[in-house]
Amino acid sequence: MKRGRLLLLLGCLLLAVTGCVVLSPEQRRENARQLAATAGWQEIRLPTDAFVLAGFVPQPVGRNNKTLTIYIEGDGLAWLNGSTISPDPTPIHPIALQLALRQAQGAVAYLARPCQYVGNEERRGCSRRYWTDRRFAPEVIKAANQAIDLLKERFGAQQLVLVGYSGGGAVAALAAARRHDVALLVTVAGNLDHQQWTKQHQASPLTGSLNPADAWHDLQGVPQLHFVGGRDTVVGRGVAEAFAARFPPDRRPEIRLLPDADHVAGWVEQWPALSAEWAK
């Protein structure tokens, strides 16, 4: 299999972030709760047809917000090493949550991916395929949109900005393609064309997953901004460019390169300034 090369790459990234220590699911959940609580945010549950999704929202939640920005987390801890699937995809380093907490303007909420931050009976539907080859399956996107509806109602919002990090960028794009209330789609190191992604890493395809690049027609009318790290060897610029190339020349979405950012480092520190450009 060619998957090993990609898993080795992701494993090296994981070790760089964690210092070779993989925290238990409970520790990862508690770290996220503490991070959110420090900013005055609270954990919530969002029940959908297929999963119970976790979220974080500021307290108190204001009502009658014209625009709500929802941050969607990346794939999390999908693999423990090149041959072992993680039993729990809760992220070790929740970049999307950190980005959400760094947005200084507007109403903001955070949405986790299936089976992240949940335990026991809340883990219904949590087959490991939903953080491996079916991470962008139709039922995953349907659940994301159901949770987005619940968040939109909670905040009393009229329109949305969807911000997705890494694999969360794919979920954000696929969700936006099925909605009519998205004022802006933003991705950060987003996996916008997983066929290109697996091809460039000579990895096995994500069978059973929808591909955001295939949804280009439904995304033509959605304003978009896609941030790419110049040092990102996990997803990289080629994936965003393959996605953008699907659009007609006069409708191609904007790709913004941050030369010093990689897949993890360089985003959180710059996010207050980057998000201020469109959050207002």
C-alpha positions in Angstrom: 0.0 0.0 0.0 0.9 3.5 -0.7 -0.9 4.8 2.4 2.2 4.2 4.6 4.0 7.2 3.1 1.2 9.6 4.0 0.7 8.1 7.5 4.4 8.4 8.1 4.2 12.1 7.2 1.2 12.6 9.5 3.0 10.7 12.2 6.0 12.9 12.0 3.8 15.9 12.3 2.0 14.4 15.3 5.3 13.8 17.1 6.5 17.3 16.4 3.4 18.7 18.0 3.1 16.4 21.0 6.7 15.8 21.8 6.2 12.0 21.3 3.5 11.9 24.0 -0.1 10.9 23.0 -2.5 12.1 25.7 -5.5 10.0 26.6 -8.9 11.0 25.2 -10.0 12.3 28.6 -6.8 14.5 28.8 -7.4 15.9 25.3 -11.0 16.7 26.1 -10.1 18.4 29.4 -7.3 20.4 27.8 -9.8 21.8 25.2 -12.3 22.5 28.0 -9.7 24.5 29.9 -8.6 26.3 26.9 -12.2 27.4 26.1 -13.0 28.2 29.8 -10.1 30.6 30.0 -11.8 32.6 27.3 -15.2 32.3 28.9 -16.5 29.6 26.5 -18.6 26.6 27.4 -18.8 23.1 25.9 -22.2 22.1 24.4 -23.7 19.1 22.6 -25.4 19.2 19.2 -27.5 16.1 18.5 -27.8 15.1 14.8 -29.3 12.1 13.0 -26.0 10.2 12.8 -23.8 11.6 15.6 -23.7 13.7 18.8 -21.4 16.5 17.8 -19.5 18.6 20.4 -19.2 22.4 20.2 -17.9 25.3 22.2 -19.6 28.7 22.4 -19.0 31.9 24.4 -21.0 32.6 27.5 -23.4 34.3 27.4 -24.5 33.7 23.8 -25.8 36.9 22.3 -29.0 36.8 20.3 -30.0 38.5 17.0 -26.6 38.4 15.5 -26.7 39.1 11.8 -23.6 36.9 11.1 -22.3 33.9 12.9 -18.8 32.6 12.2 -18.5 28.8 12.8 -15.0 27.2 13.0 -14.9 23.5 12.0 -12.1 21.4 13.4 -9.6 19.3 11.5 -9.4 15.5 11.3 -7.8 15.2 14.8 -5.9 12.2 15.9 -6.9 9.8 13.2 -3.9 7.5 13.4 -1.6 6.5 16.3 1.1 5.4 13.9 1.5 4.1 10.3 -0.6 1.0 10.9 -2.8 1.7 13.9 -6.1 3.6 13.7 -6.7 5.8 16.7 -9.6 4.7 18.9 -10.6 8.3 19.5 -10.1 11.2 17.0 -10.2 14.0 19.6 -7.4 16.4 18.5 -4.3 16.7 20.5 -3.8 20.2 19.2 -7.2 21.8 18.3 -6.1 24.4 15.9 -9.6 25.4 14.8 -10.6 26.0 18.5 -7.6 28.2 19.0 -8.4 30.2 15.9 -12.0 30.6 17.0 -10.8 32.0 20.4 -8.5 34.4 18.6 -11.2 36.1 16.5 -11.8 39.4 18.2 -14.9 40.6 16.3 -18.4 39.2 15.8 -20.4 36.2 17.0 -18.3 33.0 16.9 -18.8 29.3 17.6 -16.8 26.1 17.3 -17.9 22.8 15.9 -16.0 19.5 16.4 -16.0 16.6 13.9 -17.8 13.3 14.5 -16.6 11.5 17.7 -14.3 14.2 18.9 -14.7 15.2 22.6 -17.6 12.8 23.2 -17.7 9.6 25.3 -19.9 6.7 26.4 -23.4 6.8 25.0 -22.6 10.0 23.1 -20.4 8.0 20.8 -23.3 6.5 18.8 -22.3 6.1 15.2 -18.6 6.3 16.0 -17.2 3.8 13.6 -13.5 4.4 12.9 -14.2 4.8 9.2 -15.5 8.3 10.1 -12.0 9.5 10.8 -10.3 7.4 8.1 -11.7 6.8 4.6 -15.2 8.1 5.2 -14.2 11.3 7.0 -16.1 13.4 4.4 -19.0 10.9 3.8 -22.5 12.3 3.0 -23.8 11.4 6.5 -20.9 13.4 8.0 -21.7 16.5 5.9 -25.4 16.1 6.7 -24.6 16.0 10.4 -22.4 19.1 10.1 -25.2 21.0 8.5 -27.7 19.9 11.1 -25.3 21.1 13.9 -24.8 24.4 12.0 -28.5 24.9 11.9 -28.7 24.4 15.7 -25.9 26.9 16.2 -27.4 29.4 13.9 -30.7 29.2 15.8 -28.9 29.5 19.2 -27.3 32.7 18.1 -30.3 34.0 16.2 -28.1 34.5 13.1 -29.2 35.3 9.6 -26.1 34.3 7.7 -22.9 32.4 8.2 -19.2 32.5 7.8 -17.8 29.0 7.7 -14.1 28.6 8.6 -12.5 25.1 8.3 -9.0 24.0 9.3 -7.3 21.1 7.5 -10.0 18.4 7.0 -12.5 20.8 8.5 -11.9 22.9 5.4 -13.3 20.0 3.3 -16.4 19.7 5.6 -16.9 23.5 5.5 -16.8 23.6 1.7 -19.1 20.6 1.3 -21.5 22.1 3.9 -21.5 25.5 2.1 -22.2 23.8 -1.2 -25.5 22.6 0.3 -26.6 25.8 1.9 -27.9 29.2 0.8 -26.9 31.3 3.9 -23.1 31.2 3.7 -21.8 34.8 3.2 -18.1 33.6 3.2 -16.2 30.3 3.1 -12.7 30.4 4.7 -10.2 27.6 4.9 -6.9 27.3 6.7 -4.5 24.6 5.3 -7.7 23.1 4.0 -8.0 19.7 2.3 -10.1 21.0 -0.6 -9.3 18.2 -3.1 -8.6 14.9 -1.3 -8.1 13.1 -4.6 -5.2 15.5 -5.4 -4.0 15.2 -1.8 -3.8 11.4 -1.8 -2.3 11.5 -5.3 0.5 13.8 -4.4 1.4 11.6 -1.3 0.9 8.4 -3.3 -1.7 7.3 -0.8 -4.8 5.2 -1.0 -8.0 7.2 -1.9 -10.6 8.2 0.7 -13.2 5.8 -0.5 -16.7 6.8 0.6 -15.8 10.5 1.1 -17.2 13.3 -0.9 -14.6 15.6 -2.6 -15.0 19.4 -2.2 -13.5 19.9 -5.6 -16.4 18.0 -7.2 -18.8 20.6 -5.6 -17.3 23.5 -7.5 -20.5 24.3 -9.4 -22.5 24.7 -6.2 -19.7 26.9 -4.7 -19.4 29.3 -7.6 -21.7 31.9 -6.0 -20.1 31.6 -2.5 -17.3 34.2 -1.7 -14.2 32.3 -0.7 -10.8 32.8 0.9 -8.3 29.9 1.2 -5.2 30.3 3.3 -2.2 28.1 2.5 1.0 27.7 4.4 4.2 28.1 2.3 5.9 25.4 4.5 2.9 23.1 4.6 4.1 19.6 3.5 0.9 17.8 4.8 -1.7 19.5 2.5 0.1 22.3 0.7 -0.6 24.8 -2.0 -1.1 22.2 -4.8 -4.3 20.9 -3.2 -5.9 24.4 -3.0 -4.7 25.1 -6.6 -6.3 21.9 -7.9 -9.6 22.9 -6.2 -9.5 26.4 -7.6 -8.7 25.1 -11.1 -12.1 23.4 -11.3 -13.8 26.9 -11.4 -14.1 29.0 -14.5 -11.2 31.4 -14.8 -13.3 34.4 -13.9 -14.8 32.7 -10.8 -11.8 31.1 -9.2 -11.6 31.6 -5.4 -8.8 33.5 -3.8 -5.8 31.6 -2.4 -3.7 33.5 0.1 -0.2 32.2 0.8 1.5 32.7 4.2 5.1 31.9 3.4 6.3 31.1 7.0 3.3 28.9 8.0 3.3 25.1 7.9 0.3 22.8 8.5 0.2 23.6 12.3 2.6 26.5 13.2 2.1 30.1 12.2 -1.7 30.3 12.1 -2.8 31.0 15.6 -0.4 33.9 16.2 -1.4 35.7 13.1 -5.1 35.0 13.2 -6.4 38.1 15.0 -5.0 40.2 12.1 -6.0 37.8 9.4 -9.5 37.3 10.6 -10.0 41.1 11.2 -9.8 41.5 7.4 -13.2 39.8 6.9 -14.8 39.4 10.3 -15.8 43.0 10.5 
